């Protein structure tokens, strides 16, 4: 009877020194570290993009008012903007998602997270299996 109850009841009711819970805790801590590192990398990429955009505006400003005139710079700015629109449209065609900053941030985060999982030899399948084994109805586990 005890074995049947243990199979029916999640491991949340198991003793505190259970090795499965310790393994799950260790994996969750490792995943949290990877998530923090992935988030830092994504923020660095986004700040670099902002820097490049500000640099482009500054360059165009300098070229328009000091080096050349608006007559020379107008086609350059037009085609630069057109190229950015084409890149966003190509992103939409390849990913079937809107080229929004939130979506780009999510995609970059997931990409960096997968790369870090591989670099750290992190077993996502093992984490999911342990989460399912230890899950209780009141437990809201982090999803991957």
N, C-alpha and C positions, 0 to 999 in steps of 0.2 A: 504494500500500500504506500509506503514511504517513497519508493522509487517512482510510482505513478504520480504522486503529488509533486515530486521534484521535477518531473518532466512537464507537468502541466503548469507549474508556477515558475515564473522567470527567475533568473539568477539574482535578482535584486534582493530576494529574501535569503540568499546564501550568506555564509559567514563573511565578515569583513576582510579576513585574510585569504580570500579566495584568489588563486593565481590568475583566473580568467579576468576578474575585475582589475587586478593589478596590471595585467597586460593591456586591457582596454584603456585604463588611465594613462599608461605610458604612451600608447599610440595616440590618444587624444592630445596629450601635451606636445608630442612631436608634430602632429598635424597643426596645432595652434602656432607653433614656431614657424612652420612652413607657410602658413597663411599670413602671418605678420611679415615675413620676408617677401612674399609675393606682393602683398599690398604696398610695401615700400618700393619695390621695383616698378609697379604700375604708376605710383605717384611720381616717381622720377621720370618715367617716360612722358607722362602728361605735362609735367612742368617743363620738360625739354621742348615739347610741342608748343607750349605757350611762349617759351623763349624764342623759338624759331619764328612764330607768327609776329611777335613784337619786333624782332629783328627785321623781318620783311617789311613791315609797316615803316620802321625807321629808315631802312634803305630806300624805299620808294619816296618817302618824304624828302630825304636828303637829295636824291636824284632829281626830284621834281622841282624843288625850290632853289637849289644851289648849282647843280651840274647842268641839267637840261631844263626844258620847259614842259608844261603840261601837254603840249602838242606831241612831244616825243614820248612822254611817259604814259599817255592815255592808252595806246595799243598794248604796251607792256603790262599795265595793270589789268586791262581787259582780258588778255590771254592768260595771265596768272590766275585770275579769278575763274576763268573758264576751265583751266586745268584742275583746279581744286574741285569744281563741280563735277567734272568727269571722274575724278578719283572717288568722290563720294558715291556717285552713281554706280561705278564699278564695284565698290564695296557692297552696295545694296544688291547688285546682281549676283555676286559670288556668295554672299552670306544669307540672302533673303531676309535681311533685317534692316531697320532704319539706321542711317548713319548718325545716331545720337551719341552724345558724350557718355551717357549712362550705359548704353549698350556696348560702346567701345571699351569702357572701363571694365565691365563684366567679362567681356571676351578676353581682354588682356589679362585680367586676374586669373581666369580659368586656364589660360595658356601658360602663364608663369607658374601657376600652382602645379599643373601636370608636369612641367619641366623640372620643378623642384622635387616632386614626388619621385621622378626617375633618378635625379641626382642623389637623393638621400636614400634610395632603395626602399621607399615607403610602400608597404603593401596595403593598398586601398581595399582590396577584397577582404583581407583579414580583418580590417577595421570594421567594415560593414557587417561581416559575419558576427563579430563580437558584439557590435551594437544590437543586432537583432537578437542575439542570444541573451543579452542582459537587459533588454528593453522591458519596461513596465508600462502599464497604461498611463501612469502619471508622469512618466519620464519623457521629456522632450529632448531627444538627442539631436546633436548638430548633424545636419545633412551634408553630404559631400557633393 
